[in-house]
Amino acid sequence: MTAGRRYPLRFALLGASSGAIATGLLMVLPQRWKIEIADVFWLSSLSVVAGLVFGVIFGAVLRHLGLATPRAAALYALAATLSYFLAFNLALHLVDRLEAIWQVGLIAGLAGAASLTALAAWLLPFVRRIGPWALMLAAGCGFGALLVLPLRDGSGFADWFVFYGTWQAGYAAAFATALPRSDAGV
């Protein structure tokens, strides 16, 4: 097995770990605060933590692999945070407009994946390939449907972990398909 073929599995495991960390943080951080911006955006730990954790972890990994400058790694963390913030707020607006939460998750997951993929392609030249783009968009959209789990009655840590862990693992594995195959594995 070449290093390039191991990337998706390693990135998926790292993505699942990122989801676990984000879920853990969200369980201990105060949820009572929120700032509403122009009645359009909701800024809170729930609207930024998952994206920030994912972005910091993968920005650091890309830097470690020599695939991102320190500036690009920091901007990737910001891009992931912003993409998740936008997807979260889109879901918040759609939840009252669509009957099925899984549909909200599909749309918000696709929007989050599209914005992060576009920003990653802008920051990182190796991401500019259509095949990995399609996989990242499909992963974001498909795993977004799992939003139904944490939003049902009686949900808890496990449901949030499955949602964040699976989404981040799937997106990370898809992102890994864009990595140059000549680099050493993570």
DRENDO-1510 file (C-alpha; in Angstrom, 1 decimal, always signed):
<recs>
REC; n; res; u; v; w
REC; 1; MET; +0.0; +0.0; +0.0 .
REC; 2; THR; +1.5; +3.4; -1.0 .
REC; 3; ALA; +1.5; +6.4; +1.3 .
REC; 4; GLY; -1.1; +8.1; -0.9 .
REC; 5; ARG; -3.6; +5.2; -0.4 .
REC; 6; ARG; -3.2; +5.4; +3.4 .
REC; 7; TYR; -4.1; +9.1; +3.5 .
REC; 8; PRO; -7.9; +8.7; +3.4 .
REC; 9; LEU; -7.9; +6.3; +6.3 .
REC; 10; ARG; -5.5; +8.3; +8.4 .
REC; 11; PHE; -7.4; +11.5; +7.6 .
REC; 12; ALA; -10.7; +9.8; +8.4 .
REC; 13; LEU; -9.4; +8.7; +11.8 .
REC; 14; LEU; -8.0; +12.2; +12.5 .
REC; 15; GLY; -11.4; +13.7; +11.4 .
REC; 16; ALA; -13.3; +11.3; +13.8 .
REC; 17; SER; -10.9; +12.4; +16.5 .
REC; 18; SER; -11.5; +16.1; +15.6 .
REC; 19; GLY; -15.3; +15.4; +15.9 .
REC; 20; ALA; -14.8; +13.8; +19.3 .
REC; 21; ILE; -12.8; +16.7; +20.6 .
REC; 22; ALA; -15.4; +19.2; +19.2 .
REC; 23; THR; -18.2; +17.2; +20.8 .
REC; 24; GLY; -16.4; +17.1; +24.1 .
REC; 25; LEU; -15.7; +20.8; +24.1 .
REC; 26; LEU; -19.3; +21.5; +23.2 .
REC; 27; MET; -20.5; +19.4; +26.2 .
REC; 28; VAL; -18.4; +21.4; +28.7 .
REC; 29; LEU; -18.5; +25.0; +27.2 .
REC; 30; PRO; -21.3; +27.2; +28.3 .
REC; 31; GLN; -24.2; +27.2; +25.9 .
REC; 32; ARG; -26.2; +30.1; +27.3 .
REC; 33; TRP; -24.3; +32.8; +25.5 .
REC; 34; LYS; -25.1; +33.8; +21.9 .
REC; 35; ILE; -24.7; +36.9; +19.9 .
REC; 36; GLU; -27.2; +37.6; +17.1 .
REC; 37; ILE; -25.8; +39.5; +14.3 .
REC; 38; ALA; -28.3; +41.5; +12.2 .
REC; 39; ASP; -31.0; +38.9; +12.9 .
REC; 40; VAL; -29.2; +36.7; +10.4 .
REC; 41; PHE; -26.2; +35.1; +12.1 .
REC; 42; TRP; -26.0; +33.4; +15.5 .
REC; 43; LEU; -22.5; +33.5; +17.0 .
REC; 44; SER; -21.9; +31.0; +19.9 .
REC; 45; SER; -19.7; +28.1; +20.8 .
REC; 46; LEU; -22.1; +25.8; +19.0 .
REC; 47; SER; -21.7; +27.8; +15.8 .
REC; 48; VAL; -17.9; +27.9; +15.7 .
REC; 49; VAL; -16.2; +25.2; +17.8 .
REC; 50; ALA; -16.6; +22.2; +15.4 .
REC; 51; GLY; -15.2; +24.2; +12.5 .
REC; 52; LEU; -12.4; +25.7; +14.6 .
REC; 53; VAL; -11.2; +22.4; +16.0 .
REC; 54; PHE; -11.3; +20.8; +12.5 .
REC; 55; GLY; -9.5; +23.7; +11.0 .
REC; 56; VAL; -6.7; +23.9; +13.6 .
REC; 57; ILE; -6.1; +20.2; +13.5 .
REC; 58; PHE; -6.0; +19.9; +9.7 .
REC; 59; GLY; -4.2; +23.2; +9.3 .
REC; 60; ALA; -1.5; +21.8; +11.6 .
REC; 61; VAL; -1.3; +18.5; +9.7 .
REC; 62; LEU; -1.0; +20.2; +6.4 .
REC; 63; ARG; +1.8; +22.4; +7.8 .
REC; 64; HIS; +3.5; +19.3; +9.3 .
REC; 65; LEU; +3.3; +17.6; +5.9 .
REC; 66; GLY; +4.9; +20.6; +4.2 .
REC; 67; LEU; +1.8; +21.2; +2.2 .
REC; 68; ALA; +0.9; +24.6; +3.8 .
REC; 69; THR; +2.9; +27.6; +4.9 .
REC; 70; PRO; +2.2; +28.8; +8.5 .
REC; 71; ARG; +0.0; +31.5; +6.9 .
REC; 72; ALA; -2.0; +29.0; +4.8 .
REC; 73; ALA; -2.4; +26.7; +7.8 .
REC; 74; ALA; -3.8; +29.5; +9.9 .
REC; 75; LEU; -6.0; +30.6; +7.0 .
REC; 76; TYR; -7.3; +27.0; +6.6 .
REC; 77; ALA; -8.3; +27.0; +10.3 .
REC; 78; LEU; -10.1; +30.3; +9.7 .
REC; 79; ALA; -11.7; +28.9; +6.5 .
REC; 80; ALA; -13.0; +25.8; +8.3 .
REC; 81; THR; -14.4; +28.0; +11.2 .
REC; 82; LEU; -16.1; +30.3; +8.8 .
REC; 83; SER; -17.5; +27.5; +6.6 .
REC; 84; TYR; -18.9; +25.7; +9.6 .
REC; 85; PHE; -20.3; +29.0; +10.9 .
REC; 86; LEU; -22.1; +29.6; +7.6 .
REC; 87; ALA; -23.4; +26.0; +7.4 .
REC; 88; PHE; -24.6; +26.2; +11.0 .
REC; 89; ASN; -26.5; +29.4; +10.4 .
REC; 90; LEU; -28.0; +28.1; +7.2 .
REC; 91; ALA; -29.3; +25.1; +9.1 .
REC; 92; LEU; -30.7; +27.3; +11.7 .
REC; 93; HIS; -32.7; +29.2; +9.1 .
REC; 94; LEU; -33.8; +26.1; +7.2 .
REC; 95; VAL; -34.9; +24.1; +10.3 .
REC; 96; ASP; -38.3; +25.9; +10.4 .
REC; 97; ARG; -38.7; +25.9; +6.6 .
REC; 98; LEU; -38.2; +22.2; +5.8 .
REC; 99; GLU; -40.1; +19.3; +7.3 .
REC; 100; ALA; -37.3; +16.8; +7.5 .
REC; 101; ILE; -34.2; +17.6; +9.5 .
REC; 102; TRP; -32.1; +15.2; +7.3 .
REC; 103; GLN; -32.9; +17.6; +4.4 .
REC; 104; VAL; -31.7; +20.5; +6.4 .
REC; 105; GLY; -28.5; +18.5; +7.1 .
REC; 106; LEU; -28.0; +17.7; +3.4 .
REC; 107; ILE; -28.3; +21.3; +2.3 .
REC; 108; ALA; -26.2; +22.8; +5.2 .
REC; 109; GLY; -23.6; +20.0; +4.9 .
REC; 110; LEU; -23.3; +20.7; +1.2 .
REC; 111; ALA; -23.0; +24.4; +1.8 .
REC; 112; GLY; -20.3; +23.9; +4.5 .
REC; 113; ALA; -18.4; +21.5; +2.3 .
REC; 114; ALA; -18.6; +23.8; -0.7 .
REC; 115; SER; -17.3; +26.8; +1.1 .
REC; 116; LEU; -14.5; +24.9; +2.8 .
REC; 117; THR; -13.5; +23.2; -0.5 .
REC; 118; ALA; -13.5; +26.5; -2.4 .
REC; 119; LEU; -11.5; +28.3; +0.3 .
REC; 120; ALA; -9.1; +25.3; +0.5 .
REC; 121; ALA; -8.6; +25.4; -3.3 .
REC; 122; TRP; -7.9; +29.1; -3.1 .
REC; 123; LEU; -5.3; +28.5; -0.4 .
REC; 124; LEU; -3.7; +25.2; -1.4 .
REC; 125; PRO; -2.9; +24.6; -5.1 .
REC; 126; PHE; -3.0; +20.8; -4.8 .
REC; 127; VAL; -6.7; +20.9; -3.9 .
REC; 128; ARG; -7.6; +22.3; -7.4 .
REC; 129; ARG; -8.7; +19.0; -8.9 .
REC; 130; ILE; -12.3; +18.1; -9.8 .
REC; 131; GLY; -12.3; +14.5; -8.5 .
REC; 132; PRO; -11.4; +15.4; -4.9 .
REC; 133; TRP; -13.9; +18.4; -5.1 .
REC; 134; ALA; -16.7; +16.0; -6.0 .
REC; 135; LEU; -15.8; +13.7; -3.2 .
REC; 136; MET; -15.6; +16.5; -0.6 .
REC; 137; LEU; -19.0; +17.9; -1.7 .
REC; 138; ALA; -20.6; +14.4; -1.7 .
REC; 139; ALA; -19.2; +13.7; +1.8 .
REC; 140; GLY; -20.3; +17.0; +3.2 .
REC; 141; CYS; -23.8; +16.7; +1.7 .
REC; 142; GLY; -24.3; +13.0; +2.5 .
REC; 143; PHE; -23.0; +13.0; +6.1 .
REC; 144; GLY; -24.9; +16.3; +6.7 .
REC; 145; ALA; -28.0; +14.2; +6.8 .
REC; 146; LEU; -26.8; +12.8; +10.1 .
REC; 147; LEU; -27.9; +16.2; +11.6 .
REC; 148; VAL; -31.1; +14.4; +12.4 .
REC; 149; LEU; -29.4; +12.4; +15.2 .
REC; 150; PRO; -28.4; +15.3; +17.5 .
REC; 151; LEU; -31.6; +17.3; +16.9 .
REC; 152; ARG; -34.0; +14.6; +17.9 .
REC; 153; ASP; -35.6; +14.4; +21.3 .
REC; 154; GLY; -33.4; +12.9; +24.0 .
REC; 155; SER; -30.2; +13.2; +22.1 .
REC; 156; GLY; -26.9; +13.4; +23.9 .
REC; 157; PHE; -23.2; +13.1; +23.6 .
REC; 158; ALA; -23.3; +10.0; +21.4 .
REC; 159; ASP; -25.6; +11.5; +18.9 .
REC; 160; TRP; -23.5; +14.7; +18.6 .
REC; 161; PHE; -20.3; +12.6; +18.4 .
REC; 162; VAL; -21.8; +10.5; +15.6 .
REC; 163; PHE; -22.8; +13.6; +13.7 .
REC; 164; TYR; -19.5; +15.5; +14.1 .
REC; 165; GLY; -17.2; +12.5; +14.0 .
REC; 166; THR; -18.7; +11.0; +10.9 .
REC; 167; TRP; -19.1; +14.3; +9.0 .
REC; 168; GLN; -15.5; +15.3; +9.8 .
REC; 169; ALA; -14.1; +11.9; +9.1 .
REC; 170; GLY; -15.9; +11.7; +5.8 .
REC; 171; TYR; -14.9; +15.1; +4.7 .
REC; 172; ALA; -11.3; +14.6; +5.8 .
REC; 173; ALA; -11.0; +11.3; +3.9 .
REC; 174; ALA; -12.4; +13.0; +0.8 .
REC; 175; PHE; -9.9; +15.9; +1.3 .
REC; 176; ALA; -7.1; +13.4; +1.5 .
REC; 177; THR; -7.7; +12.3; -2.0 .
REC; 178; ALA; -6.4; +15.7; -3.1 .
REC; 179; LEU; -3.1; +15.3; -1.4 .
REC; 180; PRO; +0.0; +14.7; -3.5 .
REC; 181; ARG; +1.0; +11.1; -3.5 .
REC; 182; SER; +4.7; +11.6; -3.2 .
REC; 183; ASP; +4.7; +12.8; +0.4 .
REC; 184; ALA; +5.2; +10.7; +3.5 .
REC; 185; GLY; +2.1; +9.5; +5.3 .
REC; 186; VAL; +0.7; +11.2; +8.4 .
</recs>
